[in-house]
Amino acid sequence: MKRVFLFISNLLLTFFLIATLSFWKEALPQRLFPGVAVLSGQADYTTLKQELDSLARKHNSLIARTIWEVDGDGKSRTLYEAFGDGQLPDWMPPASQESIHKSDLLNNYNIISGSLTSQELATHLKELGLEKANAFENDRVSFVLALFTQPNQLTSMLIFLLTFLALIVIGQIQSLSQSGIRLISGEQLSHLFFRSLARDGLDILLFGLPALLIASVLLISLGYPYEVQTFLGILFILYNSLLFLLSLLIAILFTISLKKVHLLSIIKGKLPIKSILRILYFGQVLAILLVIVGFGRMSTYYHILEKNEAGQATWEQRSNVVTLQTGRSSQMKNLDELQTNADKWFDFIQHAIDNENAFLIKHNLVEQALKQATSNHNETENNPYGVEGKNILYVTPNYFKKEGIKLTSETFQKINTLKDGQILAILPEELQKNEKDIKSILQQELTNRLYSSKSNQKIKIEIFSNLASTMFAILTSILLFTSLNLLYFEAFRKTIFLKKIAGYYFFELHSRYITSQIIALFLGSGLAFIISKNIWITLILFFSFSSLAVLLLKICDKKESKTYVSIIKGG
């Protein structure tokens, strides 16, 4: 069981990492290679190209400048311009000369290969006139740690560690009699300690490495660069080092126990079974808690994502609708320049709206999903009319006419007489009784802050993150059930055997054990309901897990029954 767990857990973690990287595929150069982020300044492109080509050749290096451009469908894509000798990797598409000349020099410059350092590159760019050039290194360890220290992944990791802890303990218990016999035969305690540690270390390597190999092959087949393999290697080392440290801790504790416990008790395999069961039950509580909360959040995220994508599909059918976005150079200016640009944009848009050539629209479905899934229920009750997390559509007055939306003549009159700084909140019937409170809070919050647009990407990452954590928890829960059963039959095999001979049925035999498991599941489900407030998901998963617990116990009981029959027959 321990070896199966080592293979599956390593495979799951590496698959999660690969899937997560797919969301940042276009930003991989910033994760893989050192470079410089240029935030402000001006430079002549011809001079810049000549100097960077010369610098790259001097250090036998290849430099890539990131270029973002928008295609005919309004979707952004990432291209690169190379400086120096050599070619860009296949997964970094080169920019055309037209894109290069149109692009902004305020971008990221990555060192793909060679001896050039990011500090040297930053100094050179500053000398060329790009005065705010910040060097950065590719800290891949920090990136992997950041991924797996998110709340969902951290909880999954904790469950994995608890499961491995339980499996090590079960293995130590099963080998107790043999250890006692070895001690009686004169073997030193230190030999037993290192034997146990070497066995666990070898298992980690033999069953973790195949998972790493499978993930590496998958990564290459999906077209990822070979450099990404380092992320898998870092994850493998970090995770399995934690497992080995746990193994070391348990080996030390069992060695101390062997010194203190009487040899006869050791040979009989007597150890604090209840303490070990508590660890496993605690892991089971965490597992079902994570599964229920994860499913609850996924249902919320998926509902919002469907709405968002349906809206995007509708807008994409209209060729005259665009998304307004700004690049880095438009934001990295002094206050006077920013104000001048803002005034120009305002005049341009205002002219288009006044001449009925345009209207503006914005929604906050993404903010709503993230807020709704992560906010505290009491927090929502205290501020029922807050803007954040509510499904609000922001439009300019001419939107209703352009879209043919029917409103009362009184409402149209109010819309047409709006002055600068005024807003009109059009509420559904169920909220009209709270009109005064909602308008007051809307005006206050809209005055204090601006909204920035979000993409579906953030929601998709959250959905996948919760799905991965939930799958981790389900598989870990199955391992925990199996571990509990192994420990249960190991500890009470004699009692169960005698009761079977006496004619006890399945539920009579295991009633106390089943009750203990259901109590642990009920506790986890109760905590999950307090967090998620989703009664149906909680009930369905509670009964599903309870049924799974009984089913796995039944399977284990059948296997044990075959052993009892063999014993009775003298096999």
N, C-alpha and C positions, 0 to 999 in steps of 0.2 A: 504493500500500500504506500509506503514512504517513497519508493522509487517511482511509482505511478504519479504521485503528487509532485515530485521534483520535475518530472518531464512536463506534466500538464501546466504547472504554475509558471515554469520558464517559458513555455510556448505561449501561454496567454499574455504574459507581460511583454514579450517581444512583438506579438501580433498587435497589441494595443499601441506600442511605440510606433510600429510601421503605419498603422491607420492614422495615428495622430500626426505623423510627419506629412501625410498626404494633404492635410489642411494647410501646411506651410511649405508646400513643394516649391513654390516660386520664390520663397524667401530663404531657401536652403543655403545659398552662398553666404548670407550674413551669419548663419550658424556654423558654417564649415570653415570659412576662411577669414583671416584677420583683414582689417581694412580701415577706412576713414569715412566718417559721415560728415559731409560738407553741408553746413547749415546757412551760411551767408557769405557774401562776397561777390566780386565780379572778376572775370578773366577773359582774355581773348582765346577763342577756341583753337585757332591755328597754333598759337604759341603753346597752349596747354598740351595739345596733342604731340607736338615736337618734343617738349620737355619730358612728358611722361614716357614716350617711346624711348628716349635717350636714357632716362632713369631706369626703366625696366631692363633694357639691354645691358646697362652697366652692372646690374645686380643679377643678370641672367634670370629675370623674373617675368611673370605675366600678370598684368593688371587688367581688371574688368570694371567698367563703369556701368552701373545699373541705369536702364532707361525704361520708364513706364509710359505706355501710350494706350490710347483708346481706339478700338477697331470700329468698323461701321455699325456693329450692333450695340455699341455703347459699353462693351465689356473691356476691362483693362487687361493688358498683358505685359509681361516683363521681358525685356530684351537687353542685350549687353554689347558694349563696345570694348574691343581688346586693344591694349597698348603693349608694345614689346614684341619679341619673337615668340612664335608658338601659336597654337590654336586653342580656342575655348573648348571645354568638354562638350560632348554631344548634347547634354541635357541643359546647356546654357545657350539658347538661340541667339545668334548675332543680329544686331540691328542693321537695317538698311542705311545707306548714306543719307537718304531723305529724313529718316527718323533721327539719325545722329545730329544733323544740322538743326532740326526743329527742337531737339530736346534741351532740357535745362541742365546746366552744369552743376547745380546744387543737388547732388545725389550721393549715393554710396560708391566708393571705389574699393574693390576687394583685391587682395593679393592672392592670386590663384596658385602660383608656384614661385620658387626662387628664394634668394637670401634677403630680399628687401623686407624691412620691418615696417609695421604700421606707423611707428613714430617718425621714421625717415620720410615716409610718404606724406604724412600730415604736415611736416615741416616744409616739404617741397611745394605742396599745394598752397600753403599760406604765403610762401614767397611769390607765387604766381598771382596772388590777389584774392584767393578764397580764404579770407582771414579766420573764419570760424570753422576749422576742420578738426573734428574730434576723432582721435585714433581709438580703435577698439580691437580686442583680441577675441578669438573664437573659443570661449570657455565651454567646451562641450559637456563637461561634468556638471556644471551649474545648470545647463539646459535640461539635462536628463533629470537632475534632482528637482528642478522647478516643475517638471511634468508630473512627477510622482509624489510631490508633497502637497498637491491639491487635495481638498477634503475627501472627495470620493475615492481617489486613488490611494490616499494615505490609509483610509479605513480598510480598503481591500488588501493592502499590504499588511496591515495589522492582523487581519483575519488569516492571511497566508502564513504569517509567522506563528500565530497561535496554533494553526493546524499542524505545521511542521513540528512545533514544540510537543504537541500531543502525540504525534507519530513517533518522535524520538523516545518519549517517555514510555510509550507502549512497547517499543522495541527493547528498551532497557529492562522492562518488567519481564518480557518474554525470555530474555537471556539471563535472568537472575539466577535460576537454578544452576545453569551451566557455569556462571561466574563463581557461585559458591563452591561448586565441585573443583574448579580450577584453583581456588584459594586453598582448599583442603589439600590438594595435590602438590602445593608448594609454590605455585606461580605468584610472582610479586604483584601487589596492587597497582603499581605504576604501569606494569605491562598490560593489565586489563584496561587502564585509563587510555593509554595510547592505542590499544587495539580498537576500542570503541570509537575514538576520534578518527583514526585512519579509515575505519569502515564507513563512517558518515561522510568524510571528505571524498572518498573514492566514489560513493554513490552520487554525491553532488556533481562530480565531474562527469561520470559515465552517463548520467541521465539528464544532466543540464546541458551538456555540450551538443547532443543530438538535436535538442530543441533550438539551440542557437544556430546550428547548421541549417536546419529547415527554414528558419526565419531569414537567414542570409541568402539562401537560394531564392526564396520568395521575393526578397528585396531586389535582387538583381533582375529577376524575371519581370518585375513591375517597372523596370527602367530607372531605378534610383542609382545615383552615382556610387562607386565603390567607397568613396570617402564616408558615406553614411553608415557603413559597417561599424565605424568606431562608436556610434551611438549604441548599437546592439552590444558591442563589447563592453562598454562602460556599464550598461544596465546589467549585463550578465555578472560582471565582477561585483558591482554594488549589492545586488540582490543575494547572490550566493555567498558573499562574504558575511552578510547578516545571518544567513542560515548556518554557516559554519560557526559563527560566534555563539549562536544559540546551542549548537551541538556541543561546543566547548563548555558552555555554562552547565548544561545538563550532565555532561561527563564529570565535571568537577563535583557537582552536587551528589551524583550517584557514587562517586568514589568516597566522598565523606560519609555517605550512608553506609557503604560497605564496611567502613572502618568502625562505625558505631553500632551497627545492628549485629545481633548474634548470628553465627554461621548457619545454625539450624533454621532460623527464620528466613535467611537469604535463600537457602536451598528450597524452602517451601514457597518462595516468591512473594513474601509478605512485604508490602510497602503501602504508604498512605494513598489508597485508591480513591477515597473521597475527594482529596485535594486535586487529583488529576481530573476527576470527573467535573469538578467545579470549573476548571480551566476550559474544558471542552464545552460545557454548558454556556459559559460566558461568550465563547466564540460563536456558538449557535445563536445567541441573542443578538450579537452584532451582525451576523449574516442576514437574519430575517429582517432586522431593522434596515439594513442597507438595501435589501431587495425591495421592500415595500416603499421606502422613500424614493428609491430610484425609479420604480414603475410610476409612482405618483407624479414625479417631476417630468418623466418622459411623456406622459399623457398630456400634461400641460404644454410642454415644448412642442410636441408634434401637432397639437391643435392649432397653435399659433403659427407654426411653420407652414401648415397647409393653407391658412388664410393668407399669409405673406406671399407664398409662391403663386397662389391663385391670382392675387392682385398684381404681382409682377408679370404673370403671363398675359393678363389683360392689357397692362400698360405697354408691353412689348409689341402688341399688335398695332400700336399707334406710333407711326414713324416720327411724328412731330413732337413726341414727349422725350425729354432728356433729363438726366440727373446732373445737378450742378455740384461740381467738386473743385477743390483748389489744390495746387501742387505745393511742394515745400518752399519754393522761392516766393510764393505769394504770402507766406506766413512769416518768413524770416526777414522782415524789414523793420525799420524804425517806426515809431508811432505815427509820425507825419505821413510816411509813405503808406502805411496800413490804412490810415483814415482817408487819404486821397483815393486809394483803390476801392475802399468801401463805398465812398461817395459816387465813384464812377459806376460801380455795379448797381447801386441803388437807383441812380438816375436811369440807367439802361433798362432795368427791370420795371421800374415805375412807368417809363414811357411805353413799354410793351403792354403793360396791364391797362393803362389809360386808353390805349388805342385798341383794346380788346384783341390783341394778338397773342396774349399769354395769360396764364393763371398759375399760381403756385399752390402746391399741395405737399403735406408731410404727415406721416403717421408715426406712431410709436409702439407698434406691435412687438418689436424686439424687446424694448425696455419693459413692456407689460409682461412678457413671458418671463424674463429674468427676475423681475421684481416679484411677480406672483409666485414663482416656484421657490424663491429663497427667503421671502419676507416672513416675519413672525406674524401669526394671526392676530395677536393683541395689538401689534403695531398698526395693522390695517384698520382695526376697529377704532383706534384712537384718532386716525386721520382718514375718515372714509371718503373725503372729497379731494384728497391730494392728487396732483397732476401725475406724479411718478407712478408708473405701474397701471395707469388707466388707459383704456382704449379710446384715444382721442385723435380726431382728424383735424389738422390745421390747414385752412384754405384761405385764399384771397376771395373777396366778395364776388368777383365775376365767375367763380367756379360753378356756382349753382346754375347760372344762366347757360354757361357753356355745356354743362353736363345734362341739362334739361331736368333738374331736380325740382319737384313741385314744392313750393312753400306758400304760406299765406301772404296776402298782399301787405299785411301789417309787418310781417317779417322782412319782406323785400324792401319795404320803405325804410326800416331800421338799417338794413344792410347798405342801402344807397346813401344814407346820411351819416355813415361812420366817419369820424375824424381821425387824424393821426394819433396813434397811441391808444385808440379805443378798440375793444374786442366785443364780439357778439357770440355768446355761447348758445348754441342750439341743442337743446337737451331732449332725450327721449321722454315719453310720458311718465315712466316710472321714477324719473329723477327730477321732474319739474317741481315737486313739492319742496325740494331742497335747493331751488334755484338761487336764492340769495346767498347761501353759504358757499355754493360751488363757484359762483361768479367772483365772490370776494377772494377766495383762495386761488382761483385761476389767474386773476389779475396780479395778485401779489407774487406768485411763483413765476409767471411769465416775465414779469418785470425784473426779477432777480437773476434769471439765468436763461441761457439759450440752449436749444437742443441740437445735438449733432446727429447726423444720419448713421444708421447701423445697417449692416448687411445681414443676409441670412446665414453667413458664415459662422457668426457667433452662436446662433441658435443651433446650427448643425453640430458644432463642436460640443456644445452642452449636451445635446441628445446623445451623441456618440460616447461622450465621457460617462454619462449616466448608464447607458446601455452596457458599456464595458465593465463598469463597476458592478452592475447588477449581475452580469454573467459570471464575473469572478465570484460574487457572493453565492450564487446558486451552486456552482461547481464545488466551491469550498464547503458549502453546507452539506452536500452529498458526501464529501470526504469526511466531514465532522461526524455525520450520522454513522458512517461506516467505522470510523475510529472509536466512537462511543460503543458501538456494538462489539467490536473486537475486545475492548477493555472490559466491557460488561461480562462477556462470556469467559474471558480470561480469569476474572476475579471470582465469578460465581458459578463456574462450570459444575462443580461438585453438587451444589444445592439444586441447580437446574436439572441435573441428571437424576437426582433422587426424586424430585417432584414429577418428572416425566414418567419415571417408573411407577409412581403412585397414581398416575392417570390424570394429571392436571392438563387442562386445555391451554391453548396459546395465550389467551388474554388472562387466564388465571395465573399462568406461569410468570408473565412479564408485566402485570398490572402496575406495580410500583415504578418500574423503569419507564414504562410508557407515560405514566402520569408525570414523572419528573421531566421528561422531554417536552410534553405538552405545556407544562408550566413555564419552561424556558421559552418556548415559542410564543406563548401568550404574553409573557413579559416583553419580549422583543416587539411583538405586534402592537401591544398597547403603547409603547414608546413611539413606534412608527406612526400610529394614528394621531398621537398628540402633535407630531411634527407635520405630517402630510394632510391631516383632516380629510382623508379619503376613505370612507367607511367600506365601500365596495371592494376596492383593491386590497385593503387590509384583511377583510373577511375571506376573500377568495384565496389570497396567498397564505393566510393562516391555516385554512383547511387543506390547501395543497401541500404545504410543508408537513402538516400533521399526518396526512395520508402517506406522504413519502417516507416519513419516519417509521410508520408501521410497516409499510411495504419492505423497506430495507431490513428491518428487524426480522420480518417473516422469512426473507431470503437467507439471512444469516442463521436463523433458527433451523431451517431445513438442512443447511450444511452441517450444523452441529448434530442434528438428529442422525445423520448418516454415520457420524463418528461414534455416537452412542450405540447404534446398532452393531457397528463393527466391534466395539468393546464387549458388548453382551455376547456376541458370537465367538469372542476370543481371538479376533483379528488383530 
